[in-house]
Amino acid sequence: TAIPASLTPAQKAEEIARIITTSLAARLMPVFERTKGGQGFTCAQVNPTKAGDAAFMLDMARRLVKWAPNICVKLPVTAAGLDVLEEGVAEGRSVCATAGFTVPQVLAVADRHMKGLQRAEMNGVRPGRCFAVVMVGRLDDYIRDVAQDRKAGVKESDVIQAGTAVIKRAYTLFNERGYKATLMPAGMRGAYHATSLSGADMVMSIAPKIANMVSAETGPWTERIDEPVPADVIDRLMAVPEFARAYEPDGLKPEDFITFGVVQRTLSQFVEAGWLPMENYTL
């Protein structure tokens, strides 16, 4: 597909994203139609360089959903991203809240989703779905770095349960509060991230490498979502302040989300490894 040479770098990146996304959306359309919009989505992410600009992201989100009926708009879990998420749900869009690592973030997503649902119902709009991402393995990586730098003495066997502890706590709170958003574990580092959540009502983002690891597991197959991360593991992890901020429901305020270390790290990777290469693509 020809890309006009007159486009600005940002427009070029968006056009490349459109070409790729619409191709994938077409492949998944039969699933979307068969499930009446329950499955078969393709994510289209807003420009990650604008994670704090609600007006820009909302305008872009409204463009992205015009690409195909089964587009799910991917938004960062920042204070600005939450504003756009609620507005999108109220307008009937499906949204995926990405760069999520903490209990406070996904609780905020679920709360704003509920507000959007109420607004949609009042206006006779059929709302889309909402997926709240917890990048479990990326949180483990971050906690490992911080623990090592602080000489916290946290064991590796504890570190690899940090993301699992966060998403399990979030899952319990979602059920207790009757939230309707769907948790989505992502960024897994091993089969254990998936198997520890077996039996959960979640949608999992599983890379091919991790899928192969899960396929190689031999069981025994049991539901493990209700098995808590051991209390002694939580106690040791709580010695790392950044884990406490991620684990406690009030550990972060929405205005703090964008400055939390692993959020900044990931948004930077989205920009450097994803968006800028498309802007700099040679036609």
C-alpha positions as CSV (number, residue, x, y, z in Angstrom):
1,T,0.0,0.0,0.0
2,A,1.4,3.4,-1.0
3,I,2.0,5.9,1.8
4,P,1.8,9.5,0.7
5,A,5.1,11.2,0.9
6,S,3.5,14.5,2.0
7,L,2.5,13.1,5.4
8,T,4.2,14.4,8.5
9,P,6.2,11.9,10.6
10,A,3.3,11.4,13.0
11,Q,0.8,11.1,10.2
12,K,3.0,8.5,8.5
13,A,3.2,6.5,11.7
14,E,-0.5,6.5,12.1
15,E,-1.0,5.5,8.5
16,I,1.4,2.5,8.9
17,A,-0.5,1.5,12.0
18,R,-3.8,1.8,10.1
19,I,-2.6,-0.5,7.3
20,I,-1.4,-3.2,9.7
21,T,-4.3,-2.9,12.0
22,T,-7.0,-3.0,9.4
23,S,-5.4,-6.1,7.9
24,L,-5.5,-7.9,11.2
25,A,-9.0,-6.6,11.9
26,A,-10.3,-8.1,8.6
27,R,-8.9,-11.5,9.6
28,L,-10.6,-11.4,13.0
29,M,-13.9,-10.0,11.7
30,P,-15.6,-13.5,11.4
31,V,-14.9,-14.1,15.1
32,F,-16.2,-10.6,16.0
33,E,-19.4,-11.2,14.0
34,R,-19.9,-14.7,15.3
35,T,-19.6,-13.6,19.0
36,K,-21.7,-10.5,18.4
37,G,-18.8,-8.2,19.4
38,G,-17.7,-10.3,22.4
39,Q,-14.4,-11.4,20.8
40,G,-12.3,-10.8,17.7
41,F,-10.9,-7.4,18.5
42,T,-7.7,-5.8,17.2
43,C,-6.0,-3.1,19.3
44,A,-5.1,0.2,17.8
45,Q,-2.9,2.3,20.2
46,V,-2.9,6.0,20.5
47,N,0.4,7.9,20.0
48,P,2.4,7.0,23.1
49,T,4.3,10.3,23.0
50,K,1.0,12.0,24.0
51,A,0.3,9.9,27.2
52,G,-0.5,13.1,29.2
53,D,-2.6,14.9,26.6
54,A,-6.3,13.9,26.9
55,A,-7.6,16.1,24.1
56,F,-5.1,14.7,21.7
57,M,-5.7,11.1,22.6
58,L,-9.5,11.5,22.5
59,D,-9.3,13.0,19.0
60,M,-7.1,10.2,17.9
61,A,-9.2,7.5,19.5
62,R,-12.2,8.8,17.5
63,R,-10.2,8.4,14.3
64,L,-8.9,4.9,15.2
65,V,-12.4,3.4,15.7
66,K,-13.4,4.4,12.2
67,W,-10.8,2.0,10.8
68,A,-12.9,-1.1,11.5
69,P,-15.9,-2.2,13.7
70,N,-13.7,-4.5,15.8
71,I,-11.1,-1.9,16.8
72,C,-10.3,-1.8,20.5
73,V,-8.6,1.5,21.4
74,K,-5.4,1.1,23.4
75,L,-4.9,3.9,26.0
76,P,-2.2,4.4,28.7
77,V,-3.3,4.2,32.3
78,T,-2.4,7.8,33.1
79,A,-4.7,10.4,34.5
80,A,-5.3,11.7,31.0
81,G,-5.8,8.2,29.7
82,L,-8.5,7.6,32.3
83,D,-10.4,10.6,31.1
84,V,-10.3,9.4,27.5
85,L,-11.2,5.8,28.6
86,E,-14.4,7.0,30.3
87,E,-15.4,9.2,27.4
88,G,-14.7,6.3,25.0
89,V,-16.9,3.9,26.9
90,A,-19.7,6.5,27.1
91,E,-19.4,6.8,23.3
92,G,-19.6,3.1,22.8
93,R,-16.0,2.2,22.1
94,S,-14.1,-0.8,23.3
95,V,-10.9,0.1,25.2
96,C,-7.8,-1.6,26.4
97,A,-6.0,0.2,29.2
98,T,-2.3,-0.5,28.8
99,A,0.9,0.3,30.7
100,G,-0.9,-1.0,33.8
101,F,1.2,-2.5,36.6
102,T,-0.5,-1.7,39.8
103,V,-3.7,-2.4,41.8
104,P,-4.5,1.4,42.0
105,Q,-4.2,1.7,38.2
106,V,-6.6,-1.2,37.4
107,L,-9.1,-0.1,40.1
108,A,-9.1,3.3,38.5
109,V,-9.7,1.8,35.1
110,A,-12.6,-0.3,36.4
111,D,-14.1,2.7,38.2
112,R,-14.0,5.0,35.2
113,H,-15.3,2.1,33.0
114,M,-18.4,1.9,35.3
115,K,-18.9,5.7,35.0
116,G,-18.7,5.4,31.3
117,L,-21.2,2.5,31.3
118,Q,-23.7,4.6,33.3
119,R,-23.3,7.5,30.8
120,A,-23.7,5.2,27.8
121,E,-26.9,3.7,29.3
122,M,-28.4,7.1,30.0
123,N,-27.8,8.1,26.4
124,G,-29.0,4.8,24.9
125,V,-25.5,3.8,23.7
126,R,-24.4,0.2,23.5
127,P,-21.0,0.3,25.3
128,G,-18.0,-1.7,24.2
129,R,-15.7,-3.9,26.3
130,C,-12.9,-2.7,28.7
131,F,-9.7,-4.6,29.2
132,A,-7.5,-3.6,32.2
133,V,-3.9,-4.7,31.6
134,V,-1.5,-5.8,34.3
135,M,2.0,-6.3,32.8
136,V,2.9,-8.9,35.4
137,G,6.4,-9.8,34.1
138,R,7.4,-6.2,33.5
139,L,6.5,-5.4,37.1
140,D,8.6,-8.3,38.3
141,D,11.6,-7.0,36.3
142,Y,11.1,-3.5,37.8
143,I,10.8,-4.8,41.4
144,R,14.0,-6.9,40.8
145,D,16.0,-3.9,39.7
146,V,14.7,-1.7,42.6
147,A,15.3,-4.5,45.2
148,Q,18.9,-5.0,43.9
149,D,19.6,-1.3,43.9
150,R,18.3,-0.9,47.4
151,K,20.0,-4.1,48.6
152,A,16.6,-5.2,50.0
153,G,17.6,-8.8,50.2
154,V,14.4,-10.0,48.4
155,K,14.8,-13.5,46.9
156,E,14.3,-14.2,43.2
157,S,11.6,-16.7,44.2
158,D,9.8,-13.7,45.8
159,V,10.4,-11.3,42.9
160,I,8.8,-13.5,40.3
161,Q,5.6,-13.5,42.3
162,A,5.2,-9.7,42.5
163,G,3.1,-9.3,39.4
164,T,1.0,-12.3,40.3
165,A,0.4,-10.9,43.8
166,V,-0.8,-7.6,42.2
167,I,-3.2,-9.1,39.7
168,K,-4.6,-11.6,42.2
169,R,-5.4,-8.8,44.6
170,A,-6.9,-6.8,41.8
171,Y,-9.0,-9.8,40.8
172,T,-10.4,-10.2,44.3
173,L,-11.3,-6.5,44.5
174,F,-12.9,-6.5,41.1
175,N,-15.2,-9.3,42.2
176,E,-16.0,-7.8,45.6
177,R,-16.9,-4.4,44.0
178,G,-18.8,-5.8,41.0
179,Y,-16.6,-4.2,38.4
180,K,-17.4,-5.2,34.8
181,A,-14.0,-4.5,33.2
182,T,-11.9,-7.5,32.3
183,L,-8.4,-8.0,33.7
184,M,-5.8,-8.8,31.2
185,P,-2.4,-10.2,32.4
186,A,0.4,-9.4,29.9
187,G,4.1,-9.3,29.6
188,M,4.6,-12.7,31.0
189,R,8.0,-14.1,31.6
190,G,7.2,-17.8,32.1
191,A,4.4,-20.4,32.2
192,Y,4.0,-19.8,35.9
193,H,2.5,-16.4,35.2
194,A,-0.4,-18.1,33.3
195,T,-0.8,-21.2,35.4
196,S,-0.9,-19.3,38.7
197,L,-4.1,-17.6,37.3
198,S,-5.8,-20.8,36.1
199,G,-9.5,-20.7,36.5
200,A,-9.8,-16.9,36.4
201,D,-12.3,-15.0,34.4
202,M,-9.7,-13.0,32.5
203,V,-8.4,-12.5,29.0
204,M,-4.7,-13.3,28.8
205,S,-2.2,-11.7,26.4
206,I,0.2,-14.6,25.9
207,A,3.2,-14.3,23.6
208,P,4.0,-17.4,21.4
209,K,7.1,-18.1,23.5
210,I,5.0,-18.3,26.7
211,A,2.3,-20.2,24.9
212,N,4.8,-22.9,24.1
213,M,6.0,-23.0,27.7
214,V,2.4,-23.4,28.9
215,S,1.8,-26.2,26.3
216,A,4.9,-28.0,27.6
217,E,3.4,-28.1,31.2
218,T,2.4,-31.5,32.3
219,G,0.0,-30.7,35.2
220,P,-1.6,-31.5,37.5
221,W,-4.3,-29.1,36.2
222,T,-6.1,-27.3,39.0
223,E,-7.7,-23.9,39.4
224,R,-5.2,-21.7,41.2
225,I,-6.7,-18.2,40.9
226,D,-8.0,-18.4,44.5
227,E,-4.6,-19.6,45.9
228,P,-3.1,-16.5,47.5
229,V,0.6,-15.7,47.1
230,P,2.0,-16.8,50.5
231,A,1.9,-14.1,53.2
232,D,5.6,-14.4,53.9
233,V,6.4,-13.6,50.3
234,I,4.2,-10.5,50.4
235,D,5.9,-9.4,53.6
236,R,9.3,-9.6,52.1
237,L,8.2,-7.8,48.9
238,M,6.6,-5.1,51.0
239,A,10.2,-4.1,52.0
240,V,10.5,-2.7,48.5
241,P,8.5,0.6,48.6
242,E,7.7,0.4,44.9
243,F,6.0,-3.0,45.4
244,A,4.0,-1.5,48.3
245,R,2.8,1.3,46.0
246,A,1.8,-1.2,43.4
247,Y,0.1,-3.6,45.7
248,E,-1.9,-1.4,48.0
249,P,-5.2,-0.1,46.6
250,D,-4.3,3.4,47.7
251,G,-0.6,3.2,46.9
252,L,-0.8,5.6,44.0
253,K,-3.1,8.5,43.0
254,P,-4.0,8.8,39.3
255,E,-1.8,11.9,38.9
256,D,1.1,9.7,40.1
257,F,0.6,7.0,37.5
258,I,2.6,8.6,34.7
259,T,5.6,9.2,37.0
260,F,5.7,5.6,38.4
261,G,9.0,4.2,37.3
262,V,7.9,1.1,35.4
263,V,5.2,3.2,33.6
264,Q,7.7,5.6,32.4
265,R,10.1,2.8,31.4
266,T,7.3,1.1,29.4
267,L,6.0,4.3,27.7
268,S,9.5,5.1,26.7
269,Q,9.8,1.6,25.1
270,F,6.5,2.1,23.3
271,V,7.9,5.4,21.8
272,E,11.5,4.2,21.1
273,A,10.8,0.7,19.8
274,G,7.3,1.2,18.3
275,W,6.2,4.7,17.4
276,L,9.4,6.4,16.3
277,P,10.5,3.6,14.0
278,M,7.2,4.1,12.1
279,E,7.7,7.9,12.0
280,N,11.2,7.4,10.7
281,Y,10.3,4.7,8.2
282,T,11.8,5.4,4.8
283,L,9.1,5.3,2.0
